[in-house]
Amino acid sequence: MQARARSPSPPPENHVNVNTIPRQHQRVLSGMRPTGRLHLGHYHGVLRNWVQLQHEYECFFFVADWHALTTHYEHSGVISENVWDMVIDWLAAGIDPGDAKLFIQSRVYEHAELHLLLSMVTPLGWLERVPSYKEQQERLRERDLATFGFLGYPLLQSADILIYRAGLVPVGEDQVAHVELTREIARRFNHIYGREPGFEEKAETAIRKMGKKNAKLYRKLRRRYQEQGDSGALETARALLDDQQNITLGDHERLFGYLDGGGRVILPEPRALLTEAPKMPGLDGQKMSKSYGNVIELREDPREVQEKLRRMPTDPARVRRTDPGDPAKCPVWQFHLVYSDGQTRGWAEEGCRTAGIGCLDCKQKVIDAVLAEQAPIRERAAEYESQPDLVRSIVAEGCDEARDAARETMEAVRQAMGLAHR
């Protein structure tokens, strides 16, 4: 049984045409910490976007179980159960193992090796200035976060991305700094280890291996980029290199670096793929979060969902059915912004302001929409819950594929760092 994908949702505004970008930037990497069963905030904030991306790019989606230890190392006993609950939610939401590789971070040891090697060249100050470092220390005061693992978790994130040479990382605005750190680390690594002796001579030899016609085109594009700053020529040259079958991986890295006058590009710099996601409110009007106790789980029992939504607070001004209200002061209205079309919103807004409808009438529209969205997800989840061996085989296959890609990168990294002495 394969997970059945949802109907593709409209692409985000910054959608990139897969046919116009180099092969590296056709690979997407994203992960989630295993916190147990997911809720509607995860679905609207991340999973719906993943479902779309899997049809457009080569996607690697991973369970970030090592990351869970950076803040919850004293509660590691629940991680295993949370892993499988989360994977089932992914599959139920429409992530298709035929289109995307699903794997567990800790089962691909190369993540840890690259993390260690990158730690040798990453300045301590780069990690201390990551915005979320002090923010989380402040927000999670009750936990002892004075650990190397917590300080180094942004570097582990960088290793997660760079080990697959992923070109695109889907993030929200608040996570762009992490991708920028990864770009800086990749740039520093390439600067230190891409300066091999005789680099230019080796690059020129590699160009000749491309054949007379392609070599001429490569040199022309390289000149246009270096002399005129033509970014289009740079992208075309990279795409040309991606099509070359008769040059080695080392030559490929050299020619990528030779384009802009640097050294070998061993670890390509990723780009942030900004994703638009509706703000998913919680039952109390705050952001939906387990820590606030205001969530609706992705596959929660329909009776519980109805009861939770019926108990939601509304505009305090509507004490009686005949009192008019203000939708802007009502948490239910935020659900309408996510789930309702323009006509339904207009009905709800007018009915609230004129007291033409009661709060339960307004809530029922939301209840119907949420239950309709959850029904196919709940059905698919039940199928996967009844077949745990299938779920584990999907993840095992994804781990194998991820491991193959990671090992290829580590061979290049060890070679560049002088660690290939076998």
MARMARTOR-601509 format. One line per 4 residues: their letters; for each residue x, z, y of C-alpha. Coordinates in pm, whole numbers. Each point is the difference from the previous one (the first is absolute). Layout:
BEGIN
a) X,Z,Y; ...
END
This chain:
BEGIN
mqar) 0,0,0; 131,-94,342; -105,173,320; -254,-215,179
arsp) 94,-55,361; -244,36,286; -96,-299,205; 291,-61,237
sppp) -50,169,335; 98,-180,322; 378,-1,57; 139,226,272
enhv) 72,-150,341; 374,-7,-67; -58,-189,-327; 307,-204,-95
nvnt) -39,-339,-168; 185,35,-330; 98,-367,7; 199,34,321
iprq) 228,293,-83; 314,37,-213; -33,122,-357; 129,347,94
hqrv) -287,45,245; -251,-93,-267; 68,330,-178; -199,308,104
lsgm) 84,359,-90; -232,296,49; -55,336,-165; -211,315,6
rptg) 74,361,-87; -199,122,-302; -240,249,152; -269,-40,-264
rlhl) -326,-187,27; -23,-212,313; -271,10,265; -169,-249,231
ghyh) 275,48,258; 258,-132,-247; -229,-288,-92; -65,-122,354
gvlr) 345,89,129; 216,-145,-280; -164,-133,-315; -222,-267,155
nwvq) 308,-140,169; 197,5,-328; -280,-194,-171; 35,-272,263
lqhe) 380,-4,-3; 27,-37,-378; -155,-347,26; 242,-113,272
yecf) 338,152,-86; 212,125,-288; -103,366,12; 172,312,-134
ffva) -226,308,21; 151,325,-120; -89,363,-61; 239,199,219
dwha) 30,304,-225; 351,92,119; -135,3,355; -264,251,-107
ltth) 283,243,-78; 138,-12,355; -286,213,130; -164,143,-316
yehs) 296,70,-227; -141,342,-93; -324,-156,-131; 144,-275,-218
gvis) -216,86,-301; -296,-202,131; 195,-316,74; -43,-163,-343
envw) -379,34,-1; -15,-119,360; 203,-310,-87; -251,-128,-253
dmvi) -302,92,211; 145,-198,288; 90,-305,-211; -355,-13,-135
dwla) -129,8,357; 230,-290,89; -127,-208,-290; -361,93,69
agid) 38,-101,365; 104,-350,-102; 379,6,-34; 64,-257,-272
pgda) 306,48,-225; -3,-376,-50; 70,-46,372; 200,312,89
klfi) 264,212,-170; -109,363,-35; 270,250,-88; 120,358,32
qsrv) 297,70,224; 169,254,-226; 3,-242,-294; 225,-242,190
yeha) 321,200,29; 160,-259,226; -200,147,292; 203,319,-33
elhl) 331,-182,-35; -54,-208,312; -119,309,186; 326,173,-90
llsm) 218,-295,101; -184,-52,329; 47,369,79; 375,-63,9
vtpl) -31,-229,302; -310,130,183; 80,219,305; -167,340,-12
gwle) -135,-44,352; -205,-301,-108; -199,219,-238; -42,290,241
rvps) -151,-226,267; -276,-143,-225; -320,106,183; -182,126,-309
ykeq) 289,234,-93; -72,260,270; -372,-77,5; -43,88,-367
qerl) 220,307,30; -232,119,275; -320,-94,-184; 110,148,-334
rerd) 144,327,125; -122,191,-303; 236,-199,-224; 378,32,-22
latf) 111,-347,104; 360,86,82; 117,-215,-289; 225,-303,-36
gflg) -284,-181,-176; -234,37,296; 264,-106,250; 91,-297,-217
ypll) -347,-124,-90; 7,-281,263; 320,-122,-163; -170,6,-339
qsad) -277,-210,156; 265,-244,118; 144,-18,-351; -350,-64,-136
iliy) -30,-304,227; 354,-135,-22; 30,29,-379; -258,-282,-24
ragl) 132,-189,301; -355,12,128; -54,-198,318; -334,148,103
vpvg) -114,362,3; -367,58,90; -19,298,235; -202,144,283
edqv) 142,47,349; 111,356,-81; 227,-120,-282; 183,-281,179
ahve) 291,237,73; 67,31,-374; 28,-377,-38; 228,-17,304
ltre) 225,263,-159; 13,-212,-315; 102,-304,206; 280,200,164
iarr) 124,127,-336; -2,-351,-149; 184,-134,305; 265,272,-23
fnhi) 44,-51,-374; 41,-376,41; 243,50,288; 219,233,-206
ygre) -12,-175,-337; -82,-360,86; 339,-63,164; 179,-126,-308
pgfe) 349,-160,23; -16,-375,51; -371,14,84; -13,-320,207
ekae) 195,-201,-258; -231,121,-277; -305,-84,213; 127,-353,66
tair) 64,-47,-371; -354,116,-72; -141,-249,252; 166,-287,-184
kmgk) -166,111,-323; -340,-72,158; 61,-373,-7; 79,-237,286
knak) -352,-28,144; -86,370,-11; 346,99,124; -41,-226,303
lyrk) -346,145,73; 124,359,-40; 287,-56,247; -236,-165,249
lrrr) -249,288,-16; 278,260,21; 140,-169,312; -344,-19,164
yqeq) -54,371,-60; 346,117,109; 27,-230,304; -361,-13,118
gdsg) -153,314,-147; -262,-209,-180; -179,254,-222; -197,-280,-164
alet) 325,-155,-118; 103,338,-146; -325,31,-200; 30,-361,-122
aral) 360,60,-110; -99,313,-191; -280,-190,-172; 252,-272,-88
lddq) 226,259,-162; -291,142,-199; -52,-344,-156; 360,-33,-119
qnit) 35,27,-376; 367,-88,-35; 160,287,194; 68,352,-125
lgdh) -164,316,132; 328,87,175; 13,-341,170; -364,40,101
erlf) 85,332,170; 302,-150,172; -193,-295,139; -277,226,130
gyld) 261,202,191; 190,-312,110; -308,-124,183; 29,261,274
gggr) 375,42,-9; 5,325,-196; 110,80,-352; -184,-10,-331
vilp) -361,118,17; -4,230,-301; -305,198,110; -240,-213,210
epra) -172,170,292; -375,50,-56; -273,-45,257; -295,226,68
llte) -328,-168,-85; -239,175,235; -335,51,-165; -328,62,171
apkm) -221,257,-163; -319,158,128; 31,367,80; -172,168,-293
pgld) -165,319,124; -45,308,-208; -329,181,-50; 73,216,305
gqkm) 107,-281,233; 373,66,-39; 226,-240,-190; -93,2,-369
sksy) 259,219,-175; 8,228,-303; 168,266,211; -309,8,224
gnvi) -240,17,-296; -209,-282,149; 42,-282,-253; -215,-218,-220
elre) 194,-99,-309; 13,-364,-94; -192,51,-324; -189,318,79
dpre) -335,66,-168; -280,-175,197; -205,318,23; 295,185,155
vqek) 56,-284,246; -363,4,109; 2,376,42; 324,-1,202
lrrm) -123,-271,236; -340,164,43; 173,325,102; 221,-169,260
ptdp) -19,154,349; -163,-210,272; -22,12,379; -62,370,86
arvr) -246,-113,268; -246,-119,-268; -144,337,-90; -346,-143,-64
rtdp) -110,-337,-133; -133,-93,344; 326,78,184; 204,-308,105
gdpa) 367,-6,-92; 332,-166,80; 160,-202,-288; 346,57,148
kcpv) -38,373,-75; -121,-51,-357; 238,-29,-300; -260,-214,-182
wqfh) 41,-269,266; 368,-36,-96; -114,-89,-354; -229,-266,148
lvys) 303,-151,176; 165,-44,-342; -297,-94,-217; -277,-150,213
dgqt) -46,-347,146; -91,-59,362; -373,3,-61; 6,332,-184
rgwa) 225,155,263; -237,-112,272; -293,153,-188; 185,329,-51
eegc) 124,23,360; -337,-74,159; -186,224,-245; 238,289,72
rtag) -13,-32,379; -379,-31,9; -74,242,-287; -170,-294,-168
igcl) 158,91,-335; 97,328,-159; 352,93,-106; -88,-34,-369
dckq) -128,-354,65; 331,-81,168; 202,156,-282; -190,-186,-271
kvid) 138,-334,115; 353,139,-35; -81,153,-339; -128,-333,-130
avla) 309,-186,124; 249,251,-142; -170,9,-341; -16,-381,-14
eqap) 374,-17,72; 84,263,-261; -218,-131,-283; 233,-277,-130
irer) 305,221,57; -154,281,-203; -93,-244,-278; 352,-142,-27
aaey) 152,349,13; -213,108,-295; 129,-298,-201; 361,94,69
esqp) -59,371,-60; -125,-87,-348; 317,-202,-70; 299,217,99
dlvr) 235,-202,-223; -88,-314,197; 80,172,329; 335,118,-133
siva) 86,-344,-134; -77,-156,340; 235,247,168; 268,-42,-269
egcd) -1,-377,51; 18,46,375; 294,239,-40; 184,-257,-210
eard) -50,-271,262; 99,232,283; 309,112,-192; 114,-360,-48
aare) -20,-67,375; 169,331,85; 288,-59,-241; 71,-338,157
tmea) 35,165,340; 219,280,-132; 239,-245,-160; 56,-157,343
vrqa) 32,342,167; 252,133,-254; 203,-319,26; 6,21,381
mgla) 100,369,-5; 275,-47,-258; -187,188,-273; -26,-279,-256
hr) 307,119,-195; -111,-38,-360
END
